[in-house]
Amino acid sequence: MGEPCSEPDLAHPAIHRVAEVAARKGVALDIRQLPSWARTAEDAAAALRVDLGQIVKAEVLIAPRSASRPIPIVCLVSGRNRLDLRLLAGITGEVALREATAAEALELTGYPIGGMPPFGHRRDVRILMDQDLGQHQSVWAAAGAEASVFQIAPGTLRMLSNAIVIPIGDASWGRSIGREPSLSLQVGAGGMD
């Protein structure tokens, strides 16, 4: 488990597409290849020597529609969190959400599940981003092919993916509910006599 990250094959069509989408928006990606043993979010965090919360898990969900094709939703989830489908259904209003199969994910986004990037999909995809990713200065996301990743600031990730930031993980929702209001009223403050 000691092999370092290496240079990926930037000619790989999926990696090239992700880098090109970012470049069109003025962002240069430094794409790396994880070691062969890094297959989970925990493995990726260990290989990159970062906190598990800095790993972006891109999970593809399907919102079935009776009259048309299924609608894909890509959820960018912090590596520390699990996606809560019931919570997500309540937030999105999509009551019949389900996880996409590997074949559906590839068909709808153009990318395999193991290398699902947060942007650059084959068609318009609704992107939801876990608010917990914003706790870090940088996060690591897949670059379109298995074990290819890039480091990015959460704000830049949100911009490139055109994501809506919400509490979509089971851990983030609990923290969101328990937060105190950030606005407080102080009587007598404000300089009026």
N, C-alpha and C positions, 0 to 999 in steps of 0.2 A: 504493500500500500504506500510505498514511498515515492513512486514516480511522480514528477511534477506535471503541471499543465503544459501543453505544447501548442505549437501553431496549428490551427485547423487548415483544412483545404478550402481556401477562400474562393476557389473556382467551383465549389459545390453549388449547384443552382439555388438551393434553398438558402444557404448561408449568404450567397451573393445577393439574393432578393432582399433579405432582411437588411444587409448593409446598405444596399441601394436606397431602400425606403428611408432609412435614417439619414443618409447623405442628402437626399432631396430636401429634407427639412433642416439641413445645416448641422447634423450631428454625425461625427465620425466615431464608429464603434471599434473598440479594441477587442476582437473576438479571440477567444482561447478554446482549446480542446481539453476537456477533462480527461483524467486517466481512465483506462478501460474498466477499472473496478468501481468507478463512481456512477451508480445507477439510481440512487435515491436522493432526495433532498438532503438527508443526513450525510450521505457520502459526498455530495457536492460541497456542502459546507466544510467538511473535513478536508477535502482536497484543496479548497480555496483558502482554508484557514480563516473562515468568517463565521459569524453567528448564524445559526439556523434560520433566524428571522429574516436574514438578508437574501435568502434564496427565494426566487419567484417561481411558484408552481402555477403553470398555466393549465387550467382545467376546462375542458370543453363540455358544455351542456347543450341539451337540445330542448327547445320549446316546441312541442308538436303543434301543428296547425292542421285542422281537418281539410281545409280547402286548398292548401298550398304546401310548398316544401317546408321541411322543418327549419326553424330559425335557430342558428347557432349563437351561443353566448359563451365568450371566453372570460373566465374568472382568473384574475391574477392574485394568487393567494400567498401570503407570507408562509415560509417553510415551517413556522411554528404552529400555524393554524390549520384546522380542518374546515373544509367548506361545509356549511350547514345548509342543506338543500331546502329544508322547511323555512328557514329564515329568508333565504334567497327568494323563494317562491312568494313569500309575503312582501318583500321589498319590491320585486319586479312585477308582481301581479300575474306571473306565469305559474299557474298552479300545477301544471303537469310536467315540470322540469325533470329531466333525467340525464344521467351521464351519457355522453356519446360513446359509441363503440370506436375502436381504433379505425375501422374502415370509414365510419361517418365523419370522424374528426379529419381524416386525410382528405376525404372528398369535399367537405365543406370549407376547410381552411387552406388546403394545399400542403399541410405539414403533418408529420407523424407525431403521435402523442409524446414520445420521448424527446422530441426536439421542438415542441410547440413554442414559437416566439410570441411575444405580446403584441406584435403588429406585423404588417406586411402580408396579411391573409389574402387568399385567392378572391374572396368576395367581401362585401361589407359585413362586418361582424360586430355585434354589440360587445363592448369590453367593460367589465366591472373590475375595479382594483381595490384590494383589501387596504383599508385605511392604515393598518399596522405597518405596511411597507414604508410609510412616511416617517417612521421613527428612526430611520437609518439615513446616514449621509449618502450611502450608495447601496445598491442591491445588485444581484446577479440573475440574469434571465437567459433562457435558451435562445440560441441564434439560428434555429431552423433545421438543424440536423442533430442527430443523437450525440449527446455529450459536448456540444458546442455551446459556449456561453459568452456573455459580455457583461461588463460592469456599467452601471448607469445610476444617475441620481434619480430618486423617486419622482421628482417634479418633471424631469425630462422624459421619464418613462410614461408618465401620465399624458404628457403632451404628444409624444410620438404615437401612442396607442389610442389617443382620443378617449381615454377611459373616464368613467364616472367613479369617483372614490366613495366607497361606502363600507360599513362594517359587515363584511360577508363571511368572515371566519367565525367559528364558534368561540374562540378566545377573544377576538376583537369586540364581539357584540357584548359580552359580559363586562368588559372594560368600559365600553361606550355607555352602557346603562348606569354603571356605578360612578360616572364622572360627576363632579359638582359643576354647576353652571359657571361659565367663565365670566359672566357679567355680574357685577355687584353694585349696589346702590349705597353710596355713603352719604348719610344725612349731614348737612352742614359743610360739605366740601364744595368747591367750585367758585369761591371768591365773592359770592353775593352777600351783602350785609343787610 
